[in-house]
Amino acid sequence: MDNAIKASCRNGEILMNIHEKGIELIDYGCGLKKTSADQKEYAEGFGFGLHIVREIASAHGWIVKIENHDSRGVRAQILFNES
């Protein structure tokens, strides 16, 4: 959530969806730098926060997805396991 607030434009919108399959957070900032999928977490602007989220999610069997959203912004998802 902190990264979404920092990345969004002034008076920008941040959407958070919570449902039985997981959590989705969308900001309308500048998006991710163009890097390979494996390098996204190391691109400028990503610190320990994403690493901690991925470690916690992994311990629970959840999946973390971070991707550019539409023409700008980022979609971050934590998908719960189906069990």
N, C-alpha and C positions, 0 to 999 in steps of 0.2 A: 504494500500500500504506500509506503514511504517513497519508493522509486516512482510510482505512478503520480504522486502529488508533485514531486520534483520535476518530472518530465513533461507534465501537462502545461499548456499555455495558461496565461493568466485568465482567471474565471473559466477555465476549461472544465470539461466534464469527465468524470471517472465513473465507469459502470462496474458494479460488483453483482455477480449472479451466484447464488448459492442454491444448489439443488442436490438431489440424491446421488447424482453421478460425480459431483465434485464442486469446485469453486472456480469461478472465472473472473478475472479482473482485466478491464480494458481501459487504457488511457489514450489520449489523443495528442501525444507529444511528438517528438521527432522520429520515433521508431528506433529500431536496432541498426547498428552499422552493418554494412554488407560483409559478413564473414561466413565461414562454414558453420554448419549447425553445431559442431563440437566446440567451436571457439566462441560462441555467443556469450557464454558466461564470463569470458575473460575480456570482452570488449569494454571500452571505456564506459564507466558508469555502473558496472556491476562489481560489487565488492563481496564481502563475506556473506551478505544477506541471502543471495541466491544459493550459495553453496550450503548454507545452513538449512534452507528450505528443502533443497534436494536431498540432503542427508536424512532429515526427519521424514520426508515423503517416502524415501527408499526403505527406511526402517519399518514403515507401515505397509509396504507393497504398493504405494501410490505412484503415479506417473506425473512428472512436471513437464509442461510444454510452454515454451516461450517463443513467440513469433511476431513478426510485423502484422499489423491489423489494417486491412484495406490500404488506403493511400498514405496513411500516417498513423503513428501510435503503435502500441504494443498490446498483444493479448497474452496474458499469463493464465495458465490453467493448472490446477491440481486435480487430477482424476483419481477417484477412489477405486479400489479393486472391487470386483463384482461379487465377492464371496459374502 
